[in-house]
Amino acid sequence: MTDFSPISALLGGTLIGTAAIALMVLHGRIAGMTGILSGAMDTADRNRGWRFAFLLGAIAAPLVATLTMGQPLPFASDAPVGAVLFSGVIVGIGVSLAGGCTSGHGVCGNARLSPRSMVATAIFMAFTFATVFIVRHVLGGF
């Protein structure tokens, strides 16, 4: 079962929102991780510096949290490797079909009141709820 920790959730959400606002204000860009990653890999993109900095921050954040809290964050998963890989492929397909990822639509698009993002967010949340229900209650969980 997942432990609910409102303090860390509030702090994490505040940091994500602040980063999204800063990226929009300073660069006029949406904080969608898929778009940032694909732009960072595009050698023709002359603005790759901020993309790499953003990705580095996303990678460094758990390390900083670990140092701050004095204990490592749990990264273990009981899910089989095949299920994780299959999930990644399905998410990649969804990102392509939705024209963006959950962070871009869910955090930034909804904040801008984008109808397309609201529909995308409603769809991926519905599928998330269904997936969790099926995996935990129909298949017995991992």
JOGI-V799579 format. One record per residue. N is the residue number from 0. RES is the residue in one letter. D_FIRST is the distance of its C-alpha to the first C-alpha in Angstrom with 2 decimals. Layout:
N & RES & D_FIRST
N & RES & D_FIRST
This chain:
0 & M & 0.00
1 & T & 3.77
2 & D & 6.53
3 & F & 9.51
4 & S & 12.70
5 & P & 15.69
6 & I & 18.32
7 & S & 17.18
8 & A & 16.42
9 & L & 19.93
10 & L & 21.52
11 & G & 20.10
12 & G & 21.15
13 & T & 24.48
14 & L & 25.10
15 & I & 24.37
16 & G & 26.64
17 & T & 29.28
18 & A & 29.38
19 & A & 29.72
20 & I & 32.51
21 & A & 34.24
22 & L & 34.28
23 & M & 35.74
24 & V & 38.27
25 & L & 39.37
26 & H & 39.34
27 & G & 39.08
28 & R & 36.12
29 & I & 32.78
30 & A & 29.72
31 & G & 28.39
32 & M & 27.04
33 & T & 28.44
34 & G & 31.85
35 & I & 31.90
36 & L & 31.08
37 & S & 33.61
38 & G & 36.20
39 & A & 35.74
40 & M & 36.47
41 & D & 39.51
42 & T & 42.51
43 & A & 44.63
44 & D & 42.44
45 & R & 44.39
46 & N & 41.56
47 & R & 39.19
48 & G & 39.18
49 & W & 36.91
50 & R & 34.57
51 & F & 34.25
52 & A & 33.88
53 & F & 31.03
54 & L & 29.22
55 & L & 29.96
56 & G & 28.46
57 & A & 25.22
58 & I & 25.12
59 & A & 26.33
60 & A & 23.94
61 & P & 21.04
62 & L & 23.79
63 & V & 25.17
64 & A & 21.83
65 & T & 21.48
66 & L & 25.05
67 & T & 24.70
68 & M & 21.66
69 & G & 23.06
70 & Q & 19.99
71 & P & 18.79
72 & L & 15.97
73 & P & 13.41
74 & F & 14.51
75 & A & 13.42
76 & S & 12.08
77 & D & 11.98
78 & A & 13.62
79 & P & 17.30
80 & V & 19.82
81 & G & 21.58
82 & A & 18.67
83 & V & 18.28
84 & L & 22.06
85 & F & 22.30
86 & S & 19.79
87 & G & 21.97
88 & V & 25.05
89 & I & 23.75
90 & V & 22.85
91 & G & 26.32
92 & I & 27.97
93 & G & 26.27
94 & V & 27.40
95 & S & 30.90
96 & L & 31.05
97 & A & 29.77
98 & G & 32.08
99 & G & 29.44
100 & C & 25.81
101 & T & 23.01
102 & S & 24.04
103 & G & 27.67
104 & H & 27.31
105 & G & 24.34
106 & V & 25.40
107 & C & 29.13
108 & G & 30.28
109 & N & 28.86
110 & A & 30.28
111 & R & 33.62
112 & L & 33.30
113 & S & 33.75
114 & P & 33.73
115 & R & 32.84
116 & S & 29.76
117 & M & 28.72
118 & V & 29.06
119 & A & 27.25
120 & T & 24.31
121 & A & 24.20
122 & I & 24.31
123 & F & 21.60
124 & M & 19.23
125 & A & 20.13
126 & F & 19.51
127 & T & 16.13
128 & F & 15.09
129 & A & 16.81
130 & T & 15.32
131 & V & 11.64
132 & F & 12.89
133 & I & 14.98
134 & V & 12.71
135 & R & 9.85
136 & H & 12.42
137 & V & 15.69
138 & L & 15.24
139 & G & 12.46
140 & G & 10.16
141 & F & 11.01
